[in-house]
Amino acid sequence: MSDPDPAVRDRAAHDWTAWEDAVISLEVNGKPNAYSDRPPAALMALVRICSHYFSNAAWLEEGVLLREAHRLAGIPGVLIHGRFDLGSPLENAWQLAQAWPDARLVVVDDSGHTGSPTMAKAVPAALDGFAG
């Protein structure tokens, strides 16, 4: 995405969103071309931001989140994850839930990366658990 040739950047953005579309295409609530149907400027912005974070490992040392999750002891949290999220595998959320002493993992069986009506209900339900 940092190539000086706009044609190279356009092709990279197209390829990136084609991959994103393929990943969510198997989800019940996935819609065709969910990523690639964006206006050109929005598509380019999405890919530039994502690729920048990926290429810099989100400025985090490898494994630091799991290694330091014990520091969250005493802070409750709910991790909500779609069972069919192929872009962010369930194992990642499960490992964090194991390392974070006060976290609870909610797996939404009918959801992937794009969410579902069940996930839309799970988020406010989790937040309600912190009220009062």
Contacts in CASP RR format, 6 or more apart in sequence:
PFRMAT RR
TARGET T0000
AUTHOR 0000-0000-0000
METHOD contacts of the structure
MODEL  1
MSDPDPAVRDRAAHDWTAWEDAVISLEVNGKPNAYSDRPPAALMALVRIC
SHYFSNAAWLEEGVLLREAHRLAGIPGVLIHGRFDLGSPLENAWQLAQAW
PDARLVVVDDSGHTGSPTMAKAVPAALDGFAG
1 9 0 8 1.000
1 12 0 8 1.000
1 13 0 8 1.000
1 47 0 8 1.000
1 48 0 8 1.000
1 51 0 8 1.000
1 52 0 8 1.000
3 9 0 8 1.000
3 12 0 8 1.000
9 44 0 8 1.000
10 44 0 8 1.000
12 47 0 8 1.000
12 51 0 8 1.000
13 43 0 8 1.000
13 44 0 8 1.000
13 47 0 8 1.000
13 48 0 8 1.000
14 36 0 8 1.000
16 47 0 8 1.000
16 50 0 8 1.000
16 51 0 8 1.000
17 35 0 8 1.000
17 36 0 8 1.000
17 38 0 8 1.000
17 43 0 8 1.000
17 46 0 8 1.000
17 47 0 8 1.000
18 36 0 8 1.000
20 34 0 8 1.000
20 35 0 8 1.000
20 36 0 8 1.000
21 32 0 8 1.000
21 33 0 8 1.000
21 34 0 8 1.000
21 35 0 8 1.000
21 36 0 8 1.000
23 86 0 8 1.000
23 87 0 8 1.000
23 113 0 8 1.000
24 30 0 8 1.000
24 34 0 8 1.000
24 35 0 8 1.000
24 86 0 8 1.000
24 112 0 8 1.000
24 113 0 8 1.000
24 114 0 8 1.000
25 32 0 8 1.000
26 84 0 8 1.000
26 86 0 8 1.000
27 84 0 8 1.000
27 111 0 8 1.000
27 112 0 8 1.000
27 113 0 8 1.000
27 114 0 8 1.000
27 115 0 8 1.000
28 84 0 8 1.000
28 110 0 8 1.000
28 111 0 8 1.000
28 112 0 8 1.000
28 116 0 8 1.000
29 111 0 8 1.000
29 112 0 8 1.000
29 114 0 8 1.000
29 115 0 8 1.000
29 116 0 8 1.000
30 114 0 8 1.000
31 114 0 8 1.000
34 114 0 8 1.000
35 43 0 8 1.000
35 46 0 8 1.000
36 43 0 8 1.000
38 46 0 8 1.000
65 96 0 8 1.000
66 95 0 8 1.000
66 96 0 8 1.000
66 99 0 8 1.000
67 99 0 8 1.000
69 96 0 8 1.000
69 99 0 8 1.000
69 100 0 8 1.000
70 99 0 8 1.000
70 100 0 8 1.000
70 101 0 8 1.000
72 100 0 8 1.000
72 101 0 8 1.000
72 102 0 8 1.000
72 103 0 8 1.000
73 101 0 8 1.000
73 102 0 8 1.000
74 101 0 8 1.000
74 102 0 8 1.000
75 102 0 8 1.000
76 102 0 8 1.000
76 103 0 8 1.000
76 104 0 8 1.000
76 130 0 8 1.000
77 100 0 8 1.000
77 102 0 8 1.000
77 103 0 8 1.000
77 104 0 8 1.000
77 126 0 8 1.000
78 103 0 8 1.000
78 104 0 8 1.000
78 105 0 8 1.000
78 106 0 8 1.000
78 126 0 8 1.000
79 93 0 8 1.000
79 96 0 8 1.000
79 97 0 8 1.000
79 100 0 8 1.000
79 103 0 8 1.000
79 104 0 8 1.000
79 105 0 8 1.000
79 106 0 8 1.000
80 106 0 8 1.000
80 108 0 8 1.000
80 119 0 8 1.000
80 122 0 8 1.000
80 123 0 8 1.000
80 126 0 8 1.000
81 88 0 8 1.000
81 90 0 8 1.000
81 93 0 8 1.000
81 105 0 8 1.000
81 106 0 8 1.000
81 107 0 8 1.000
81 108 0 8 1.000
82 90 0 8 1.000
82 107 0 8 1.000
82 108 0 8 1.000
82 109 0 8 1.000
82 111 0 8 1.000
82 112 0 8 1.000
82 113 0 8 1.000
82 115 0 8 1.000
82 116 0 8 1.000
82 119 0 8 1.000
83 90 0 8 1.000
83 107 0 8 1.000
83 108 0 8 1.000
83 109 0 8 1.000
83 110 0 8 1.000
83 111 0 8 1.000
83 112 0 8 1.000
84 111 0 8 1.000
84 112 0 8 1.000
85 111 0 8 1.000
85 112 0 8 1.000
85 113 0 8 1.000
86 112 0 8 1.000
86 113 0 8 1.000
87 113 0 8 1.000
88 113 0 8 1.000
90 107 0 8 1.000
93 105 0 8 1.000
93 107 0 8 1.000
94 105 0 8 1.000
96 103 0 8 1.000
97 103 0 8 1.000
97 104 0 8 1.000
97 105 0 8 1.000
106 122 0 8 1.000
106 126 0 8 1.000
108 115 0 8 1.000
108 116 0 8 1.000
108 118 0 8 1.000
108 119 0 8 1.000
108 122 0 8 1.000
109 118 0 8 1.000
110 116 0 8 1.000
110 118 0 8 1.000
111 118 0 8 1.000
111 119 0 8 1.000
112 119 0 8 1.000
END
